[in-house]
């Protein structure tokens, strides 16, 4: 872990007392007040359902709205959906969408740079998780939001930014209060749906900045600290596939396999079926597979510590063959998709389908051969 710059260590920026008080008080109420109230009064099933529904609404407003829609422009959304995300983002109490997206774009642009990344993981777990919000570390950046000029053209983003404080009070306090009146338990609603829900929403988001840069696999790149972690995805609405996200951040998906848990992706896709989301961006399959293969190759070489130039040359040749077959397969796939869009005659499409199947089989066989060669090389290195 990198140490702090000498200047930063000598004189720390001023504490942001509002943030420190908010995080401390809500955490204490959650760990002390919630168990006490549960034992002395109990929480009704209506409040538990309200907690879950509010968690999901606020959480998805951050992941689908603040993150994938506004920070990365991975898709476009209807004004009605953007309003819901703006309200849900205020409910999540993580600052305005404009401010959040500005921070996040700086994070991606300068990831792991201790001076420029707002929540650099190389400054430690505590700093990247919550510490960066407790002091005025980058106050000088928040005067004109230069890196989010595109968002300043969105009237809904600017409305939420302008009226963020009243919207935050209305949603974080007003909604639990209204729910409490409806179910006949105001204090229970304020404690469970207001405070405890807020703490859960906060820390599940914060875990992506901290744990997702420490714990997991570097499946596609090791040029930054981001990790893929399917377990974290369960608690973060699919944001746990963070290594993929950091190399292909414009993709509306984080979990790209059918078995990946990514409800944010499912929500965006559902929106497309309903006409609420458009222009969903997806990374080309060839780029994804090539990045994965390159990392597989790099890890094997590093593990085996191969010094024999002949062996290295053979591995490189085999890797090049795999990449060539991969490229050929995706080129035919693209031709096939183009023909389908143009409604070309059936024989042409059928021929390309057959060719794509043949090339996929050839690629998969070459990939198996390459993996077997890597394993043999690793076993040989271990014996020696």
C-alpha positions as CSV (number, residue, x, y, z in Angstrom):
1,X,0.0,0.0,0.0
2,X,1.4,3.4,-1.0
3,X,2.0,5.9,1.8
4,X,0.5,9.3,1.8
5,X,2.5,12.2,0.3
6,X,4.6,14.0,2.9
7,X,2.6,17.2,2.5
8,X,-0.7,15.4,3.1
9,X,0.7,13.6,6.1
10,X,2.0,16.9,7.6
11,X,-1.2,18.9,7.3
12,X,-4.5,17.1,6.8
13,X,-7.4,19.0,5.3
14,X,-10.2,20.2,7.5
15,X,-12.8,17.7,8.8
16,X,-16.2,17.8,7.2
17,X,-18.2,17.8,10.4
18,X,-21.6,17.3,8.7
19,X,-20.4,14.1,7.1
20,X,-18.6,12.8,10.2
21,X,-21.7,13.4,12.4
22,X,-24.0,11.8,9.9
23,X,-22.0,8.7,9.4
24,X,-21.3,8.3,13.2
25,X,-24.9,9.0,14.4
26,X,-26.6,6.8,11.8
27,X,-24.1,3.9,12.5
28,X,-24.6,4.1,16.2
29,X,-28.4,4.2,15.9
30,X,-28.3,1.2,13.6
31,X,-26.0,-1.0,15.8
32,X,-27.6,0.0,19.1
33,X,-31.1,1.4,18.4
34,X,-32.3,-1.2,15.9
35,X,-31.6,-4.2,18.2
36,X,-33.0,-2.4,21.2
37,X,-36.2,-1.4,19.4
38,X,-36.6,-4.9,18.0
39,X,-36.4,-6.5,21.4
40,X,-38.6,-3.9,23.2
41,X,-41.2,-3.2,20.6
42,X,-40.6,-5.3,17.5
43,X,-40.8,-4.4,13.8
44,X,-43.9,-5.4,11.9
45,X,-43.8,-7.3,8.6
46,X,-45.0,-4.1,6.9
47,X,-41.9,-2.2,8.1
48,X,-39.6,-5.1,7.0
49,X,-41.2,-5.0,3.6
50,X,-40.8,-1.3,3.5
51,X,-37.2,-1.6,4.4
52,X,-36.5,-4.0,1.6
53,X,-38.4,-2.0,-1.0
54,X,-36.7,1.2,0.0
55,X,-33.3,-0.4,0.0
56,X,-33.9,-1.7,-3.5
57,X,-35.3,1.6,-4.9
58,X,-32.4,3.7,-3.4
59,X,-29.8,1.1,-4.3
60,X,-30.9,0.7,-8.0
61,X,-31.2,4.5,-8.3
62,X,-27.4,4.7,-7.5
63,X,-26.3,1.8,-9.7
64,X,-28.6,2.2,-12.7
65,X,-29.0,6.0,-12.4
66,X,-26.0,7.7,-10.8
67,X,-23.5,5.1,-12.0
68,X,-24.3,3.5,-15.3
69,X,-26.6,6.2,-16.7
70,X,-25.1,9.5,-15.6
71,X,-21.5,8.8,-14.7
72,X,-20.8,6.5,-17.7
73,X,-23.6,7.3,-20.2
74,X,-23.9,3.5,-20.8
75,X,-27.5,4.0,-22.0
76,X,-30.1,6.7,-22.4
77,X,-33.3,6.9,-20.3
78,X,-36.8,8.4,-20.6
79,X,-37.4,11.5,-18.5
80,X,-39.8,9.7,-16.2
81,X,-37.1,7.1,-15.3
82,X,-34.5,9.8,-14.8
83,X,-36.9,11.6,-12.3
84,X,-37.3,8.3,-10.4
85,X,-33.5,7.9,-10.3
86,X,-33.0,11.5,-9.1
87,X,-35.5,11.0,-6.3
88,X,-34.0,7.6,-5.4
89,X,-30.5,9.1,-5.4
90,X,-31.6,11.8,-3.0
91,X,-33.1,9.0,-0.8
92,X,-29.7,7.2,-0.9
93,X,-28.1,10.4,0.5
94,X,-24.9,10.2,-1.6
95,X,-24.9,13.8,-2.8
96,X,-26.4,15.0,-6.1
97,X,-26.0,13.0,-9.3
98,X,-23.8,15.8,-10.8
99,X,-21.4,15.7,-7.8
100,X,-21.4,11.9,-7.6
101,X,-20.7,11.5,-11.3
102,X,-18.0,14.1,-11.2
103,X,-16.2,12.2,-8.4
104,X,-16.7,8.9,-10.2
105,X,-15.3,10.1,-13.6
106,X,-12.2,11.3,-11.8
107,X,-11.9,7.9,-10.1
108,X,-11.9,6.2,-13.5
109,X,-9.6,8.7,-15.1
110,X,-7.0,8.6,-12.4
111,X,-7.6,5.2,-10.7
112,X,-5.1,4.4,-8.0
113,X,-3.4,7.8,-8.2
114,X,-3.2,8.9,-4.6
115,X,-3.3,12.6,-5.5
116,X,-6.0,12.6,-8.2
117,X,-8.3,9.6,-7.6
118,X,-10.9,10.8,-5.0
119,X,-11.1,7.4,-3.4
120,X,-7.8,5.7,-4.3
121,X,-7.7,2.2,-3.0
122,X,-3.9,2.5,-2.7
123,X,-4.4,4.9,0.3
124,X,-5.9,2.0,2.2
125,X,-9.3,0.4,3.0
126,X,-10.5,3.0,5.4
127,X,-9.7,5.9,3.1
128,X,-11.3,4.4,0.0
129,X,-14.3,3.2,2.0
130,X,-15.3,6.3,3.9
131,X,-12.2,8.3,5.0
132,X,-12.2,10.3,1.7
133,X,-15.5,11.9,2.6
134,X,-14.6,12.9,6.1
135,X,-12.1,15.7,5.2
136,X,-11.9,18.3,2.4
137,X,-9.4,16.4,0.4
138,X,-10.5,17.7,-3.0
139,X,-12.6,20.7,-2.3
140,X,-10.8,22.7,-5.0
141,X,-12.4,20.5,-7.7
142,X,-16.0,21.5,-6.9
143,X,-16.4,24.9,-8.4
144,X,-17.6,24.3,-11.9
145,X,-17.8,20.5,-12.5
146,X,-15.8,20.7,-15.7
147,X,-15.8,17.0,-16.2
148,X,-19.6,16.7,-16.3
149,X,-20.6,19.4,-18.7
150,X,-22.7,16.9,-20.6
151,X,-24.8,16.3,-17.5
152,X,-25.2,20.0,-17.0
153,X,-27.4,19.9,-20.1
154,X,-29.8,17.5,-18.5
155,X,-32.5,19.6,-16.8
156,X,-33.4,16.7,-14.4
157,X,-29.8,16.4,-13.2
158,X,-29.6,20.1,-12.6
159,X,-33.0,20.3,-10.9
160,X,-31.9,17.6,-8.5
161,X,-28.5,19.3,-8.0
162,X,-30.1,22.7,-7.3
163,X,-32.7,21.3,-4.9
164,X,-30.7,18.4,-3.5
165,X,-31.0,19.3,0.2
166,X,-34.8,19.7,0.3
167,X,-35.2,16.6,-1.8
168,X,-32.9,14.6,0.5
169,X,-34.8,15.7,3.6
170,X,-38.2,15.0,1.9
171,X,-37.1,11.5,0.9
172,X,-34.9,10.3,3.8
173,X,-37.1,11.7,6.6
174,X,-40.4,12.3,4.9
175,X,-40.8,8.9,3.4
176,X,-40.1,6.9,6.6
177,X,-42.3,9.3,8.5
178,X,-45.2,8.8,6.1
179,X,-44.7,5.0,6.1
180,X,-44.7,5.0,9.9
181,X,-48.0,6.9,10.0
182,X,-49.5,4.4,7.5
183,X,-48.5,1.4,9.5
184,X,-49.0,2.9,13.0
185,X,-45.3,2.8,14.1
186,X,-43.5,6.1,13.4
187,X,-40.5,5.5,15.5
188,X,-40.0,2.0,14.2
189,X,-40.2,3.3,10.6
190,X,-37.7,6.2,11.3
191,X,-35.2,3.8,12.9
192,X,-35.5,0.9,10.5
193,X,-36.5,2.4,7.1
194,X,-34.9,5.8,7.8
195,X,-31.6,5.2,9.6
196,X,-30.7,1.5,9.3
197,X,-31.7,1.4,5.6
198,X,-29.5,4.5,5.0
199,X,-26.5,2.8,6.7
200,X,-27.0,-0.3,4.6
201,X,-27.3,1.7,1.3
202,X,-24.2,3.7,2.2
203,X,-21.9,0.9,3.0
204,X,-22.9,-1.4,0.2
205,X,-22.0,1.4,-2.2
206,X,-18.8,2.2,-0.3
207,X,-17.7,-1.5,-0.5
208,X,-17.3,-1.1,-4.3
209,X,-14.7,1.7,-3.7
210,X,-12.9,-0.3,-1.0
211,X,-13.4,-4.1,-1.0
212,X,-13.9,-4.4,-4.8
213,X,-10.4,-3.0,-5.2
214,X,-8.9,-5.5,-2.7
215,X,-10.8,-8.8,-2.7
216,X,-11.5,-10.8,-5.9
217,X,-10.0,-11.7,-9.2
218,X,-8.3,-9.6,-11.9
219,X,-10.0,-11.4,-14.8
220,X,-9.4,-8.8,-17.5
221,X,-6.7,-6.4,-16.5
222,X,-4.1,-5.9,-13.8
223,X,-3.4,-2.3,-14.7
224,X,-5.4,-1.2,-11.7
225,X,-6.5,-2.6,-8.4
226,X,-10.2,-3.4,-9.4
227,X,-11.4,-6.9,-8.8
228,X,-14.2,-9.1,-9.9
229,X,-16.1,-10.5,-6.9
230,X,-19.4,-12.4,-7.4
231,X,-20.1,-12.4,-3.7
232,X,-20.0,-8.6,-3.5
233,X,-22.3,-8.4,-6.5
234,X,-25.0,-10.0,-4.3
235,X,-25.1,-7.0,-2.0
236,X,-24.4,-4.2,-4.5
237,X,-27.0,-4.9,-7.2
238,X,-24.5,-6.4,-9.6
239,X,-21.6,-4.0,-9.1
240,X,-19.2,-6.6,-7.9
241,X,-17.8,-7.4,-11.3
242,X,-15.5,-4.4,-10.9
243,X,-12.4,-5.6,-12.8
244,X,-14.6,-5.9,-15.9
245,X,-16.2,-2.5,-15.3
246,X,-12.8,-0.7,-15.0
247,X,-11.7,-1.8,-18.4
248,X,-15.1,-1.7,-20.2
249,X,-16.8,1.1,-18.2
250,X,-19.1,2.2,-21.1
251,X,-20.9,-1.2,-21.1
252,X,-24.3,-1.0,-19.4
253,X,-23.6,-4.5,-18.0
254,X,-21.2,-5.3,-15.2
255,X,-22.0,-9.0,-15.0
256,X,-21.8,-10.2,-18.7
257,X,-22.4,-13.9,-18.3
258,X,-25.9,-15.3,-17.9
259,X,-25.2,-16.7,-14.5
260,X,-23.8,-13.3,-13.2
261,X,-26.0,-11.7,-10.6
262,X,-26.6,-8.2,-12.0
263,X,-30.1,-6.9,-11.3
264,X,-29.0,-3.4,-12.5
265,X,-28.4,-4.9,-15.9
266,X,-31.8,-6.7,-15.8
267,X,-33.5,-3.4,-14.9
268,X,-31.9,-1.5,-17.8
269,X,-32.8,-4.3,-20.2
270,X,-36.4,-4.4,-18.9
271,X,-36.5,-0.7,-19.5
272,X,-35.5,-1.3,-23.1
273,X,-38.4,-3.7,-23.6
274,X,-40.8,-1.1,-22.1
275,X,-39.4,1.7,-24.2
276,X,-37.9,3.5,-21.2
277,X,-34.2,2.9,-22.0
278,X,-32.4,3.2,-25.4
279,X,-28.9,3.1,-26.9
280,X,-27.7,0.3,-24.5
281,X,-24.0,0.1,-25.0
282,X,-22.3,-3.3,-25.1
283,X,-18.6,-4.1,-25.4
284,X,-17.6,-6.2,-28.5
285,X,-17.2,-9.8,-27.5
286,X,-13.9,-10.0,-29.3
287,X,-12.4,-7.3,-27.0
288,X,-13.8,-9.0,-23.9
289,X,-12.4,-12.4,-24.7
290,X,-9.1,-11.1,-25.9
291,X,-8.6,-9.2,-22.6
292,X,-9.5,-12.3,-20.7
293,X,-7.1,-14.5,-22.7
294,X,-4.3,-11.9,-22.4
295,X,-4.7,-11.9,-18.6
296,X,-4.7,-15.7,-18.5
297,X,-1.5,-15.8,-20.5
298,X,0.2,-13.2,-18.4
299,X,-0.7,-14.9,-15.1
300,X,0.6,-18.2,-16.4
301,X,3.9,-16.7,-17.6
302,X,4.4,-14.9,-14.3
303,X,3.6,-18.1,-12.3
304,X,5.8,-20.3,-14.3
305,X,8.7,-17.8,-14.5
306,X,9.7,-19.1,-17.9
307,X,13.3,-18.3,-19.0
308,X,13.5,-20.6,-22.0
309,X,13.1,-18.5,-25.1
310,X,12.0,-21.5,-27.2
311,X,9.1,-22.3,-24.8
312,X,8.1,-18.6,-24.7
313,X,8.1,-18.4,-28.4
314,X,5.9,-21.5,-28.7
315,X,3.4,-20.1,-26.1
316,X,3.3,-16.8,-28.0
317,X,2.6,-18.6,-31.3
318,X,-0.2,-20.7,-29.7
319,X,-1.7,-17.5,-28.1
320,X,-1.6,-15.7,-31.5
321,X,-3.5,-18.7,-33.0
322,X,-6.2,-18.5,-30.4
323,X,-6.6,-14.8,-30.9
324,X,-6.7,-15.2,-34.7
325,X,-9.5,-17.8,-34.4
326,X,-11.3,-15.7,-31.9
327,X,-11.2,-12.7,-34.3
328,X,-12.4,-14.8,-37.3
329,X,-15.3,-16.1,-35.3
330,X,-16.5,-12.6,-34.2
331,X,-16.1,-11.2,-37.7
332,X,-18.5,-13.9,-39.0
333,X,-20.8,-13.2,-36.1
334,X,-20.9,-9.5,-37.0
335,X,-21.6,-10.3,-40.7
336,X,-24.4,-12.6,-39.6
337,X,-26.0,-9.9,-37.4
338,X,-25.7,-7.3,-40.3
339,X,-27.4,-9.7,-42.7
340,X,-30.2,-10.4,-40.2
341,X,-30.8,-6.6,-39.8
342,X,-30.9,-6.3,-43.6
343,X,-33.4,-9.2,-43.9
344,X,-31.1,-11.0,-46.4
345,X,-32.3,-14.2,-48.0
346,X,-32.2,-17.4,-45.9
347,X,-29.5,-19.4,-47.7
348,X,-26.9,-16.6,-47.0
349,X,-27.8,-16.5,-43.3
350,X,-27.8,-20.3,-43.0
351,X,-24.4,-20.5,-44.6
352,X,-23.0,-17.9,-42.2
353,X,-24.6,-19.6,-39.2
354,X,-22.8,-22.8,-40.2
355,X,-19.5,-20.9,-40.7
356,X,-19.9,-19.3,-37.3
357,X,-20.6,-22.6,-35.7
358,X,-17.5,-24.1,-37.3
359,X,-15.3,-21.2,-36.3
360,X,-16.6,-21.2,-32.8
361,X,-15.7,-25.0,-32.5
362,X,-12.3,-24.3,-34.0
363,X,-11.7,-21.4,-31.5
364,X,-12.8,-23.5,-28.5
365,X,-10.5,-26.3,-29.6
366,X,-7.6,-24.0,-30.0
367,X,-8.4,-22.5,-26.6
368,X,-8.3,-25.9,-25.0
369,X,-5.0,-26.7,-26.7
370,X,-3.6,-23.4,-25.5
371,X,-4.8,-24.0,-21.9
372,X,-3.3,-27.5,-22.0
373,X,0.0,-26.1,-23.2
374,X,0.0,-23.6,-20.4
375,X,-0.7,-26.3,-17.8
376,X,2.1,-28.5,-19.2
377,X,4.4,-25.5,-19.0
378,X,3.4,-24.7,-15.4
379,X,3.8,-28.4,-14.3
380,X,7.3,-28.4,-16.0
381,X,8.2,-25.2,-14.2
382,X,7.1,-26.7,-10.8
383,X,9.1,-29.9,-11.4
384,X,12.3,-27.9,-12.2
